Amino acid sequence: MIGKPDLILADEPTGNVDAAMGARLLKLFQGLNRMGATVLIASHDTALAERSGAGVLHLENGRIHGGTA
């Protein structure tokens, strides 16, 4: 994060952490987004998506669906 990236890609960032650490990671990503970074998180954790309050895209059979915000 030192170089202030414009785009952050996170693949299953909460996959192997407990709920408390997952919440901390989500807050970190939200803070980075407020600072101007676009954050894209790939996750199977639907609760994470709901807590984020951000737009959600679904990948199904190679197609992207959704875009709720």
PDB file of N, CA, C and O in Angstrom:
ATOM      1  N   MET A   1       0.815  -1.184   0.000  1.00  0.00           N
ATOM      2  CA  MET A   1       0.000   0.000   0.000  1.00  0.00           C
ATOM      3  C   MET A   1       0.862   1.252   0.000  1.00  0.00           C
ATOM      4  O   MET A   1       0.355   2.369  -0.093  1.00  0.00           O
ATOM      5  N   ILE A   2       2.152   1.055   0.104  1.00  0.00           N
ATOM      6  CA  ILE A   2       3.073   2.182   0.168  1.00  0.00           C
ATOM      7  C   ILE A   2       2.996   3.053  -1.082  1.00  0.00           C
ATOM      8  O   ILE A   2       3.060   4.279  -0.992  1.00  0.00           O
ATOM      9  N   GLY A   3       2.858   2.419  -2.249  1.00  0.00           N
ATOM     10  CA  GLY A   3       2.848   3.159  -3.501  1.00  0.00           C
ATOM     11  C   GLY A   3       1.490   3.712  -3.883  1.00  0.00           C
ATOM     12  O   GLY A   3       1.336   4.229  -4.990  1.00  0.00           O
ATOM     13  N   LYS A   4       0.497   3.624  -3.005  1.00  0.00           N
ATOM     14  CA  LYS A   4      -0.862   4.089  -3.263  1.00  0.00           C
ATOM     15  C   LYS A   4      -1.384   3.568  -4.601  1.00  0.00           C
ATOM     16  O   LYS A   4      -1.571   4.344  -5.539  1.00  0.00           O
ATOM     17  N   PRO A   5      -1.619   2.269  -4.691  1.00  0.00           N
ATOM     18  CA  PRO A   5      -2.091   1.698  -5.956  1.00  0.00           C
ATOM     19  C   PRO A   5      -3.503   2.180  -6.294  1.00  0.00           C
ATOM     20  O   PRO A   5      -4.308   2.458  -5.405  1.00  0.00           O
ATOM     21  N   ASP A   6      -3.786   2.273  -7.590  1.00  0.00           N
ATOM     22  CA  ASP A   6      -5.122   2.643  -8.038  1.00  0.00           C
ATOM     23  C   ASP A   6      -6.077   1.472  -7.953  1.00  0.00           C
ATOM     24  O   ASP A   6      -7.285   1.664  -7.807  1.00  0.00           O
ATOM     25  N   LEU A   7      -5.546   0.245  -8.043  1.00  0.00           N
ATOM     26  CA  LEU A   7      -6.359  -0.959  -8.064  1.00  0.00           C
ATOM     27  C   LEU A   7      -5.767  -1.992  -7.118  1.00  0.00           C
ATOM     28  O   LEU A   7      -4.566  -2.259  -7.150  1.00  0.00           O
ATOM     29  N   ILE A   8      -6.618  -2.571  -6.276  1.00  0.00           N
ATOM     30  CA  ILE A   8      -6.204  -3.642  -5.368  1.00  0.00           C
ATOM     31  C   ILE A   8      -7.070  -4.850  -5.676  1.00  0.00           C
ATOM     32  O   ILE A   8      -8.297  -4.775  -5.602  1.00  0.00           O
ATOM     33  N   LEU A   9      -6.435  -5.965  -6.022  1.00  0.00           N
ATOM     34  CA  LEU A   9      -7.125  -7.220  -6.287  1.00  0.00           C
ATOM     35  C   LEU A   9      -6.875  -8.154  -5.119  1.00  0.00           C
ATOM     36  O   LEU A   9      -5.724  -8.440  -4.789  1.00  0.00           O
ATOM     37  N   ALA A  10      -7.938  -8.632  -4.491  1.00  0.00           N
ATOM     38  CA  ALA A  10      -7.805  -9.508  -3.328  1.00  0.00           C
ATOM     39  C   ALA A  10      -8.567 -10.806  -3.595  1.00  0.00           C
ATOM     40  O   ALA A  10      -9.791 -10.796  -3.732  1.00  0.00           O
ATOM     41  N   ASP A  11      -7.851 -11.906  -3.667  1.00  0.00           N
ATOM     42  CA  ASP A  11      -8.447 -13.212  -3.945  1.00  0.00           C
ATOM     43  C   ASP A  11      -8.627 -13.969  -2.635  1.00  0.00           C
ATOM     44  O   ASP A  11      -7.652 -14.422  -2.035  1.00  0.00           O
ATOM     45  N   GLU A  12      -9.874 -14.105  -2.193  1.00  0.00           N
ATOM     46  CA  GLU A  12     -10.218 -14.813  -0.954  1.00  0.00           C
ATOM     47  C   GLU A  12      -9.414 -14.302   0.254  1.00  0.00           C
ATOM     48  O   GLU A  12      -8.796 -15.100   0.959  1.00  0.00           O
ATOM     49  N   PRO A  13      -9.415 -12.991   0.498  1.00  0.00           N
ATOM     50  CA  PRO A  13      -8.597 -12.470   1.598  1.00  0.00           C
ATOM     51  C   PRO A  13      -9.039 -12.945   2.979  1.00  0.00           C
ATOM     52  O   PRO A  13      -8.249 -12.907   3.922  1.00  0.00           O
ATOM     53  N   THR A  14     -10.285 -13.389   3.114  1.00  0.00           N
ATOM     54  CA  THR A  14     -10.778 -13.834   4.416  1.00  0.00           C
ATOM     55  C   THR A  14     -10.942 -15.339   4.476  1.00  0.00           C
ATOM     56  O   THR A  14     -11.539 -15.864   5.416  1.00  0.00           O
ATOM     57  N   GLY A  15     -10.421 -16.030   3.490  1.00  0.00           N
ATOM     58  CA  GLY A  15     -10.622 -17.471   3.394  1.00  0.00           C
ATOM     59  C   GLY A  15     -10.063 -18.283   4.549  1.00  0.00           C
ATOM     60  O   GLY A  15     -10.636 -19.315   4.897  1.00  0.00           O
ATOM     61  N   ASN A  16      -8.970 -17.855   5.150  1.00  0.00           N
ATOM     62  CA  ASN A  16      -8.325 -18.643   6.199  1.00  0.00           C
ATOM     63  C   ASN A  16      -8.125 -17.866   7.485  1.00  0.00           C
ATOM     64  O   ASN A  16      -7.161 -18.091   8.217  1.00  0.00           O
ATOM     65  N   VAL A  17      -9.051 -16.940   7.757  1.00  0.00           N
ATOM     66  CA  VAL A  17      -8.955 -16.162   9.000  1.00  0.00           C
ATOM     67  C   VAL A  17     -10.277 -16.251   9.754  1.00  0.00           C
ATOM     68  O   VAL A  17     -11.311 -16.593   9.179  1.00  0.00           O
ATOM     69  N   ASP A  18     -10.231 -15.942  11.036  1.00  0.00           N
ATOM     70  CA  ASP A  18     -11.461 -15.975  11.832  1.00  0.00           C
ATOM     71  C   ASP A  18     -12.312 -14.736  11.527  1.00  0.00           C
ATOM     72  O   ASP A  18     -11.875 -13.827  10.821  1.00  0.00           O
ATOM     73  N   ALA A  19     -13.523 -14.718  12.067  1.00  0.00           N
ATOM     74  CA  ALA A  19     -14.481 -13.643  11.772  1.00  0.00           C
ATOM     75  C   ALA A  19     -13.947 -12.270  12.183  1.00  0.00           C
ATOM     76  O   ALA A  19     -14.154 -11.288  11.470  1.00  0.00           O
ATOM     77  N   ALA A  20     -13.267 -12.195  13.315  1.00  0.00           N
ATOM     78  CA  ALA A  20     -12.748 -10.904  13.786  1.00  0.00           C
ATOM     79  C   ALA A  20     -11.696 -10.360  12.824  1.00  0.00           C
ATOM     80  O   ALA A  20     -11.704  -9.173  12.498  1.00  0.00           O
ATOM     81  N   MET A  21     -10.800 -11.218  12.373  1.00  0.00           N
ATOM     82  CA  MET A  21      -9.772 -10.771  11.425  1.00  0.00           C
ATOM     83  C   MET A  21     -10.410 -10.432  10.080  1.00  0.00           C
ATOM     84  O   MET A  21      -9.979  -9.494   9.410  1.00  0.00           O
ATOM     85  N   GLY A  22     -11.427 -11.182   9.682  1.00  0.00           N
ATOM     86  CA  GLY A  22     -12.143 -10.874   8.448  1.00  0.00           C
ATOM     87  C   GLY A  22     -12.754  -9.488   8.490  1.00  0.00           C
ATOM     88  O   GLY A  22     -12.707  -8.751   7.505  1.00  0.00           O
ATOM     89  N   ALA A  23     -13.329  -9.131   9.632  1.00  0.00           N
ATOM     90  CA  ALA A  23     -13.915  -7.798   9.803  1.00  0.00           C
ATOM     91  C   ALA A  23     -12.835  -6.724   9.730  1.00  0.00           C
ATOM     92  O   ALA A  23     -13.051  -5.662   9.145  1.00  0.00           O
ATOM     93  N   ARG A  24     -11.680  -6.995  10.320  1.00  0.00           N
ATOM     94  CA  ARG A  24     -10.567  -6.036  10.279  1.00  0.00           C
ATOM     95  C   ARG A  24     -10.074  -5.841   8.850  1.00  0.00           C
ATOM     96  O   ARG A  24      -9.778  -4.722   8.432  1.00  0.00           O
ATOM     97  N   LEU A  25      -9.987  -6.954   8.100  1.00  0.00           N
ATOM     98  CA  LEU A  25      -9.551  -6.857   6.708  1.00  0.00           C
ATOM     99  C   LEU A  25     -10.549  -6.057   5.872  1.00  0.00           C
ATOM    100  O   LEU A  25     -10.156  -5.248   5.032  1.00  0.00           O
ATOM    101  N   LEU A  26     -11.836  -6.287   6.108  1.00  0.00           N
ATOM    102  CA  LEU A  26     -12.855  -5.539   5.375  1.00  0.00           C
ATOM    103  C   LEU A  26     -12.719  -4.046   5.664  1.00  0.00           C
ATOM    104  O   LEU A  26     -12.797  -3.233   4.742  1.00  0.00           O
ATOM    105  N   LYS A  27     -12.518  -3.676   6.914  1.00  0.00           N
ATOM    106  CA  LYS A  27     -12.333  -2.264   7.262  1.00  0.00           C
ATOM    107  C   LYS A  27     -11.097  -1.686   6.573  1.00  0.00           C
ATOM    108  O   LYS A  27     -11.110  -0.542   6.120  1.00  0.00           O
ATOM    109  N   LEU A  28     -10.037  -2.478   6.496  1.00  0.00           N
ATOM    110  CA  LEU A  28      -8.822  -2.035   5.811  1.00  0.00           C
ATOM    111  C   LEU A  28      -9.125  -1.750   4.338  1.00  0.00           C
ATOM    112  O   LEU A  28      -8.750  -0.697   3.822  1.00  0.00           O
ATOM    113  N   PHE A  29      -9.794  -2.672   3.667  1.00  0.00           N
ATOM    114  CA  PHE A  29     -10.125  -2.478   2.260  1.00  0.00           C
ATOM    115  C   PHE A  29     -11.049  -1.277   2.071  1.00  0.00           C
ATOM    116  O   PHE A  29     -10.890  -0.524   1.110  1.00  0.00           O
ATOM    117  N   GLN A  30     -12.003  -1.090   2.965  1.00  0.00           N
ATOM    118  CA  GLN A  30     -12.900   0.065   2.870  1.00  0.00           C
ATOM    119  C   GLN A  30     -12.125   1.367   3.044  1.00  0.00           C
ATOM    120  O   GLN A  30     -12.403   2.351   2.358  1.00  0.00           O
ATOM    121  N   GLY A  31     -11.159   1.378   3.951  1.00  0.00           N
ATOM    122  CA  GLY A  31     -10.326   2.561   4.142  1.00  0.00           C
ATOM    123  C   GLY A  31      -9.493   2.863   2.910  1.00  0.00           C
ATOM    124  O   GLY A  31      -9.362   4.020   2.511  1.00  0.00           O
ATOM    125  N   LEU A  32      -8.929   1.825   2.307  1.00  0.00           N
ATOM    126  CA  LEU A  32      -8.146   2.020   1.084  1.00  0.00           C
ATOM    127  C   LEU A  32      -9.032   2.539  -0.041  1.00  0.00           C
ATOM    128  O   LEU A  32      -8.596   3.353  -0.856  1.00  0.00           O
ATOM    129  N   ASN A  33     -10.276   2.067  -0.085  1.00  0.00           N
ATOM    130  CA  ASN A  33     -11.216   2.551  -1.093  1.00  0.00           C
ATOM    131  C   ASN A  33     -11.534   4.027  -0.867  1.00  0.00           C
ATOM    132  O   ASN A  33     -11.591   4.800  -1.824  1.00  0.00           O
ATOM    133  N   ARG A  34     -11.742   4.423   0.384  1.00  0.00           N
ATOM    134  CA  ARG A  34     -12.003   5.837   0.684  1.00  0.00           C
ATOM    135  C   ARG A  34     -10.820   6.723   0.300  1.00  0.00           C
ATOM    136  O   ARG A  34     -10.992   7.906   0.004  1.00  0.00           O
ATOM    137  N   MET A  35      -9.621   6.147   0.307  1.00  0.00           N
ATOM    138  CA  MET A  35      -8.425   6.903  -0.065  1.00  0.00           C
ATOM    139  C   MET A  35      -8.242   6.959  -1.584  1.00  0.00           C
ATOM    140  O   MET A  35      -7.283   7.557  -2.074  1.00  0.00           O
ATOM    141  N   GLY A  36      -9.161   6.336  -2.328  1.00  0.00           N
ATOM    142  CA  GLY A  36      -9.112   6.457  -3.778  1.00  0.00           C
ATOM    143  C   GLY A  36      -8.816   5.190  -4.547  1.00  0.00           C
ATOM    144  O   GLY A  36      -8.891   5.192  -5.776  1.00  0.00           O
ATOM    145  N   ALA A  37      -8.486   4.121  -3.874  1.00  0.00           N
ATOM    146  CA  ALA A  37      -8.175   2.873  -4.568  1.00  0.00           C
ATOM    147  C   ALA A  37      -9.459   2.129  -4.930  1.00  0.00           C
ATOM    148  O   ALA A  37     -10.411   2.097  -4.150  1.00  0.00           O
ATOM    149  N   THR A  38      -9.474   1.540  -6.103  1.00  0.00           N
ATOM    150  CA  THR A  38     -10.543   0.627  -6.466  1.00  0.00           C
ATOM    151  C   THR A  38     -10.169  -0.728  -5.887  1.00  0.00           C
ATOM    152  O   THR A  38      -9.054  -1.206  -6.097  1.00  0.00           O
ATOM    153  N   VAL A  39     -11.091  -1.351  -5.160  1.00  0.00           N
ATOM    154  CA  VAL A  39     -10.812  -2.629  -4.510  1.00  0.00           C
ATOM    155  C   VAL A  39     -11.751  -3.679  -5.096  1.00  0.00           C
ATOM    156  O   VAL A  39     -12.972  -3.524  -5.068  1.00  0.00           O
ATOM    157  N   LEU A  40     -11.166  -4.741  -5.622  1.00  0.00           N
ATOM    158  CA  LEU A  40     -11.929  -5.860  -6.158  1.00  0.00           C
ATOM    159  C   LEU A  40     -11.604  -7.090  -5.335  1.00  0.00           C
ATOM    160  O   LEU A  40     -10.458  -7.536  -5.300  1.00  0.00           O
ATOM    161  N   ILE A  41     -12.611  -7.638  -4.671  1.00  0.00           N
ATOM    162  CA  ILE A  41     -12.424  -8.804  -3.808  1.00  0.00           C
ATOM    163  C   ILE A  41     -13.153  -9.986  -4.416  1.00  0.00           C
ATOM    164  O   ILE A  41     -14.357  -9.923  -4.669  1.00  0.00           O
ATOM    165  N   ALA A  42     -12.423 -11.061  -4.650  1.00  0.00           N
ATOM    166  CA  ALA A  42     -13.027 -12.317  -5.099  1.00  0.00           C
ATOM    167  C   ALA A  42     -13.205 -13.186  -3.861  1.00  0.00           C
ATOM    168  O   ALA A  42     -12.246 -13.463  -3.140  1.00  0.00           O
ATOM    169  N   SER A  43     -14.450 -13.617  -3.619  1.00  0.00           N
ATOM    170  CA  SER A  43     -14.712 -14.367  -2.398  1.00  0.00           C
ATOM    171  C   SER A  43     -15.950 -15.235  -2.539  1.00  0.00           C
ATOM    172  O   SER A  43     -16.878 -14.910  -3.279  1.00  0.00           O
ATOM    173  N   HIS A  44     -15.945 -16.348  -1.810  1.00  0.00           N
ATOM    174  CA  HIS A  44     -17.130 -17.183  -1.686  1.00  0.00           C
ATOM    175  C   HIS A  44     -17.943 -16.780  -0.457  1.00  0.00           C
ATOM    176  O   HIS A  44     -19.020 -17.325  -0.218  1.00  0.00           O
ATOM    177  N   ASP A  45     -17.437 -15.837   0.313  1.00  0.00           N
ATOM    178  CA  ASP A  45     -18.040 -15.406   1.572  1.00  0.00           C
ATOM    179  C   ASP A  45     -19.151 -14.387   1.299  1.00  0.00           C
ATOM    180  O   ASP A  45     -18.880 -13.191   1.191  1.00  0.00           O
ATOM    181  N   THR A  46     -20.396 -14.855   1.186  1.00  0.00           N
ATOM    182  CA  THR A  46     -21.507 -13.947   0.893  1.00  0.00           C
ATOM    183  C   THR A  46     -21.751 -12.968   2.038  1.00  0.00           C
ATOM    184  O   THR A  46     -22.198 -11.846   1.800  1.00  0.00           O
ATOM    185  N   ALA A  47     -21.469 -13.368   3.263  1.00  0.00           N
ATOM    186  CA  ALA A  47     -21.630 -12.460   4.407  1.00  0.00           C
ATOM    187  C   ALA A  47     -20.681 -11.272   4.284  1.00  0.00           C
ATOM    188  O   ALA A  47     -21.042 -10.148   4.631  1.00  0.00           O
ATOM    189  N   LEU A  48     -19.474 -11.518   3.793  1.00  0.00           N
ATOM    190  CA  LEU A  48     -18.512 -10.437   3.582  1.00  0.00           C
ATOM    191  C   LEU A  48     -19.076  -9.432   2.580  1.00  0.00           C
ATOM    192  O   LEU A  48     -18.996  -8.222   2.791  1.00  0.00           O
ATOM    193  N   ALA A  49     -19.636  -9.934   1.509  1.00  0.00           N
ATOM    194  CA  ALA A  49     -20.215  -9.058   0.494  1.00  0.00           C
ATOM    195  C   ALA A  49     -21.355  -8.236   1.069  1.00  0.00           C
ATOM    196  O   ALA A  49     -21.459  -7.042   0.787  1.00  0.00           O
ATOM    197  N   GLU A  50     -22.202  -8.851   1.862  1.00  0.00           N
ATOM    198  CA  GLU A  50     -23.327  -8.135   2.469  1.00  0.00           C
ATOM    199  C   GLU A  50     -22.845  -7.063   3.442  1.00  0.00           C
ATOM    200  O   GLU A  50     -23.390  -5.960   3.472  1.00  0.00           O
ATOM    201  N   ARG A  51     -21.831  -7.381   4.234  1.00  0.00           N
ATOM    202  CA  ARG A  51     -21.304  -6.412   5.207  1.00  0.00           C
ATOM    203  C   ARG A  51     -20.615  -5.239   4.523  1.00  0.00           C
ATOM    204  O   ARG A  51     -20.589  -4.133   5.063  1.00  0.00           O
ATOM    205  N   SER A  52     -20.061  -5.471   3.349  1.00  0.00           N
ATOM    206  CA  SER A  52     -19.278  -4.430   2.690  1.00  0.00           C
ATOM    207  C   SER A  52     -20.128  -3.243   2.262  1.00  0.00           C
ATOM    208  O   SER A  52     -19.656  -2.106   2.265  1.00  0.00           O
ATOM    209  N   GLY A  53     -21.378  -3.503   1.894  1.00  0.00           N
ATOM    210  CA  GLY A  53     -22.224  -2.430   1.407  1.00  0.00           C
ATOM    211  C   GLY A  53     -21.850  -1.975   0.005  1.00  0.00           C
ATOM    212  O   GLY A  53     -22.388  -0.986  -0.493  1.00  0.00           O
ATOM    213  N   ALA A  54     -20.941  -2.683  -0.626  1.00  0.00           N
ATOM    214  CA  ALA A  54     -20.460  -2.316  -1.964  1.00  0.00           C
ATOM    215  C   ALA A  54     -21.212  -3.102  -3.031  1.00  0.00           C
ATOM    216  O   ALA A  54     -21.987  -4.008  -2.727  1.00  0.00           O
ATOM    217  N   GLY A  55     -20.972  -2.742  -4.262  1.00  0.00           N
ATOM    218  CA  GLY A  55     -21.563  -3.465  -5.370  1.00  0.00           C
ATOM    219  C   GLY A  55     -21.063  -4.899  -5.399  1.00  0.00           C
ATOM    220  O   GLY A  55     -19.929  -5.180  -5.012  1.00  0.00           O
ATOM    221  N   VAL A  56     -21.922  -5.807  -5.863  1.00  0.00           N
ATOM    222  CA  VAL A  56     -21.572  -7.222  -5.898  1.00  0.00           C
ATOM    223  C   VAL A  56     -21.803  -7.752  -7.299  1.00  0.00           C
ATOM    224  O   VAL A  56     -22.866  -7.543  -7.883  1.00  0.00           O
ATOM    225  N   LEU A  57     -20.815  -8.430  -7.832  1.00  0.00           N
ATOM    226  CA  LEU A  57     -20.917  -9.117  -9.113  1.00  0.00           C
ATOM    227  C   LEU A  57     -20.809 -10.604  -8.848  1.00  0.00           C
ATOM    228  O   LEU A  57     -20.085 -11.024  -7.946  1.00  0.00           O
ATOM    229  N   HIS A  58     -21.517 -11.401  -9.620  1.00  0.00           N
ATOM    230  CA  HIS A  58     -21.458 -12.853  -9.483  1.00  0.00           C
ATOM    231  C   HIS A  58     -20.901 -13.438 -10.770  1.00  0.00           C
ATOM    232  O   HIS A  58     -21.309 -13.055 -11.866  1.00  0.00           O
ATOM    233  N   LEU A  59     -19.971 -14.362 -10.628  1.00  0.00           N
ATOM    234  CA  LEU A  59     -19.414 -15.074 -11.770  1.00  0.00           C
ATOM    235  C   LEU A  59     -20.039 -16.458 -11.781  1.00  0.00           C
ATOM    236  O   LEU A  59     -19.867 -17.234 -10.841  1.00  0.00           O
ATOM    237  N   GLU A  60     -20.762 -16.762 -12.844  1.00  0.00           N
ATOM    238  CA  GLU A  60     -21.448 -18.041 -12.947  1.00  0.00           C
ATOM    239  C   GLU A  60     -21.307 -18.567 -14.368  1.00  0.00           C
ATOM    240  O   GLU A  60     -21.702 -17.912 -15.332  1.00  0.00           O
ATOM    241  N   ASN A  61     -20.739 -19.757 -14.477  1.00  0.00           N
ATOM    242  CA  ASN A  61     -20.540 -20.384 -15.788  1.00  0.00           C
ATOM    243  C   ASN A  61     -19.794 -19.468 -16.754  1.00  0.00           C
ATOM    244  O   ASN A  61     -20.117 -19.401 -17.940  1.00  0.00           O
ATOM    245  N   GLY A  62     -18.791 -18.766 -16.230  1.00  0.00           N
ATOM    246  CA  GLY A  62     -17.964 -17.905 -17.066  1.00  0.00           C
ATOM    247  C   GLY A  62     -18.590 -16.569 -17.431  1.00  0.00           C
ATOM    248  O   GLY A  62     -18.034 -15.830 -18.244  1.00  0.00           O
ATOM    249  N   ARG A  63     -19.724 -16.250 -16.849  1.00  0.00           N
ATOM    250  CA  ARG A  63     -20.404 -14.984 -17.141  1.00  0.00           C
ATOM    251  C   ARG A  63     -20.555 -14.159 -15.860  1.00  0.00           C
ATOM    252  O   ARG A  63     -20.782 -14.700 -14.778  1.00  0.00           O
ATOM    253  N   ILE A  64     -20.424 -12.854 -16.007  1.00  0.00           N
ATOM    254  CA  ILE A  64     -20.576 -11.941 -14.869  1.00  0.00           C
ATOM    255  C   ILE A  64     -22.021 -11.447 -14.839  1.00  0.00           C
ATOM    256  O   ILE A  64     -22.563 -10.997 -15.849  1.00  0.00           O
ATOM    257  N   HIS A  65     -22.631 -11.541 -13.656  1.00  0.00           N
ATOM    258  CA  HIS A  65     -24.012 -11.105 -13.445  1.00  0.00           C
ATOM    259  C   HIS A  65     -24.066 -10.133 -12.278  1.00  0.00           C
ATOM    260  O   HIS A  65     -23.220 -10.183 -11.386  1.00  0.00           O
ATOM    261  N   GLY A  66     -25.037  -9.265 -12.281  1.00  0.00           N
ATOM    262  CA  GLY A  66     -25.266  -8.407 -11.123  1.00  0.00           C
ATOM    263  C   GLY A  66     -24.785  -7.002 -11.321  1.00  0.00           C
ATOM    264  O   GLY A  66     -24.906  -6.419 -12.398  1.00  0.00           O
ATOM    265  N   GLY A  67     -24.238  -6.477 -10.261  1.00  0.00           N
ATOM    266  CA  GLY A  67     -23.787  -5.092 -10.265  1.00  0.00           C
ATOM    267  C   GLY A  67     -24.593  -4.256  -9.303  1.00  0.00           C
ATOM    268  O   GLY A  67     -24.763  -3.053  -9.501  1.00  0.00           O
ATOM    269  N   THR A  68     -25.101  -4.904  -8.241  1.00  0.00           N
ATOM    270  CA  THR A  68     -25.880  -4.162  -7.252  1.00  0.00           C
ATOM    271  C   THR A  68     -24.966  -3.246  -6.462  1.00  0.00           C
ATOM    272  O   THR A  68     -23.830  -3.600  -6.149  1.00  0.00           O
ATOM    273  N   ALA A  69     -25.460  -2.101  -6.154  1.00  0.00           N
ATOM    274  CA  ALA A  69     -24.669  -1.171  -5.342  1.00  0.00           C
ATOM    275  C   ALA A  69     -25.559  -0.463  -4.352  1.00  0.00           C
ATOM    276  O   ALA A  69     -25.082   0.363  -3.574  1.00  0.00           O
TER     277      ALA A  69
END
